[in-house]
Amino acid sequence: MSAASGGALMEPLDGIVLAGGQSRRLGIDKALLSLGGAPLLQTVVQRVSQVSRRVIVAVDLPGRYGSLGLPARFVADSSPGLGPLAGLQSGLCACTTEYALVVACDLPFLNVELLRYMAGLPRSYQALLPRSAGRDHPLHAVYARSCLPEVDALLAAGGGSMKQLLDRLDVRRLNERDLHRLDPGGLSLLNLNEESDLERARSLWEQQATPE
């Protein structure tokens, strides 16, 4: 368990990895991209498991990644094709904790210390997320299960964006000074949307793996 201010023990967090995206821009399954000789989903699950007591992977087809043998529970998106909100819905419904750490599957440089810091902050919010360079990062966040009615309402209306969800929630944003202290390069927030992102990630991975 994590300790918050004053030494009080915090309830454990479940972890949710969203792996149901179509990867339209990259044209490949990002979860199976190889970085450092391992599928990206495996790396993300391993890092989330260092912060969460169990990991849930929300995916459009649960059997897709069965061959990876990951220590995670796979759940099907309740509303496939409606973006990350659908995965968030399925993941939160499968949680047994009041709050969950939620990340996308295309974050190769997740910073475990940053995630632990987020998990240990007082939970007086429905969503806690970093904001960097004027941009929110809702798929590198902690969500309360109490946000499920808003998620359900958006999906029942045909879907919606994560920004629309945040507009309906009590949101806390990380202090940018703390964010930069724990993750000075901002790499924990680097996701893979374009070919250029993938090229940068591979270059950075090689640099980190090469001793000076």
N, C-alpha and C positions, 0 to 999 in steps of 0.2 A: 504494500500500500504506500501511497505517496503522502508526505506530510505537508500540510498547508501552513500558512502563517500561524504562529502560536503553538505549533507542534501537534495539532489535531490530526488524527488519522483520516484520510480521505477514502471514500468508497472506491474499490477498484473500477477500472474502466474496461468495457469490452472494446475491441477494435473492429472497425468496418473498413474493408478495402473495396472500392468501387471499380469493378472490372467489366462493366456491361456496355461500355462505349463501342461505337461502330468504327472508330479510328478512320473516319472518312478522309481527313486531310493527309494522313500518312499512308493510308491504303493498306496497312498491315495491322495485325493484332499486336497492340503495344504490350500486352501482358506477357507475350511470348518472346519479345525482343531479348536478344542475348547481350548482356553487359557483364564483363568479367567472367564469362563462361557459364553464367546462370540466367535463367529466364527472369525478366524484370519482376514479374509477379512474385516469384520466390524471394527475391531481395526485399521487396516491399513488405511481404508477410513477415519475414524474419525480423525486420526492424520494428514493425508495429508490435510484434509479440514481446519485444523487450519492454514495452510500456503497458500493454494490455494483458489481462489475465487469459483472454481467449480472443481469437480472430475469426471474424465472419467475412466471407468474400461474397459480395453481391454481383451476380452475373446473369446475362440473359439466358444462357444455357448451362446449368450447373455441371453437366458432364464434360464440358469442354476442356477443363484443366485437371480432370481426375488423374491423368497419367503423371502429373507432377508430384503426387504424393505429399501435398503440403499439409502442415498441421493446422488446418482451418476448417470451419464449417462453411459449406457452400449453400447459398440460398438463391432462388430464382427471382429476378426482378418481377414484381407484381404487375407492372405496366411496361413491358418491354417496348423499346423504341421511343420512350419519353424522356430520355436523358438521365443525368445523375440523380434527379429527384426520385426516379423510380427505384434506383439502387439504394438511396438513402431510406426510402420507405421500407423496403424489404429488410435492410440491415437493422434499422431501429426496431422493427417488429420482432426480429429474432434476438434482440439484446435482452439480457437479464439484469443489466445495470441501468441506473437512471440517466447516466451520461455515457457517451461513446466517442472515442477518437475516430474520426472519419478522414480517410485520405483516398486520393485517386491512385490507380495502379501504375501511373506513368510518372512517378516521382522517384527517380533513381538515387537521389542524394538525400533522402530523408535524414534529418539530423535528430538522433535519438535524444540528445540532451535537450534540444528545443521541445520535442514532443513531451518529454518528462516534465519540463517546466510548465507547459500548457496544462498538462494533466494535474499538476499540483496547485494551480491557482484556485482561489475560492470560487465555488460554482454558483455564482449569483447572476446567471445569464441563461439564455436558451442556446446561444451560439457564441463561441469564442474562436477568433480567427486572426491571422496576421493581416496587416495592411502595409504594403510596401510600394513605394513610388506611386502613390495615389490609387493603388489597385488592391481590392480585397481578394483573399485567397480562400474561398469557401470550401475547397476540397483538400484543405490542410487545416482541419478544425476539430473542435469538440462541440458536439450537439447534445442537447437534452432530449429525452424521449417526449417531453411535453410539447415539442414542436411538431409531433406527428399529425395533429388535427389540421395544421396549416399545410403540411405536405400533402395530406389526403385531399384537402380542398382544391389545391392547385392541380393535382393529377385528375381529380374527378371532373375538373373543368377542361380537361384536354391536355394538361401539361403546364409547364412554366419553367422559368429559369431559376438558378440559384439566387440571383439578385432579387427576383420577385419574392422568393422565400425570405431572404434576409430582411427585406422591407417590412415583413410581417412579424418579425421576431424581436425579442430583447437581445441585442447583439453587443458583445464586448470585443473590442479590438486590442490586440497586443500593443504595448508601448513599443514604438519603433526602436528606442534606445535598447530595450531588452532584447528585441529581435536581432538587432545587429551585433549585440554583445555575444549572443549564443550562436548566431549563424552569420558571421560577418560578410561572407560572400553571397548570401542569399540563395545558396544552392539547394537548401531544403525545399524551396518553392519552385525550383526549375522543373517544369513539366514538358512533355514531348508532344507538341502539336504539329510541328513542321519538320521537314527533312533537316533544316538548319539546326533545329533543337537537338535532333538525334546526333548530328555530326559533332555538335559542341559537347554533348554528354559523353560520347565515346572518347573524345580528346581529353576531357577532364578526368574520365575514369582511368585512362592510361597514365595521365600525369600523377594521379594519386597512387597508382599501383607501382610506379617507378621510383625507387629510392633515390634520393639526391646524392 
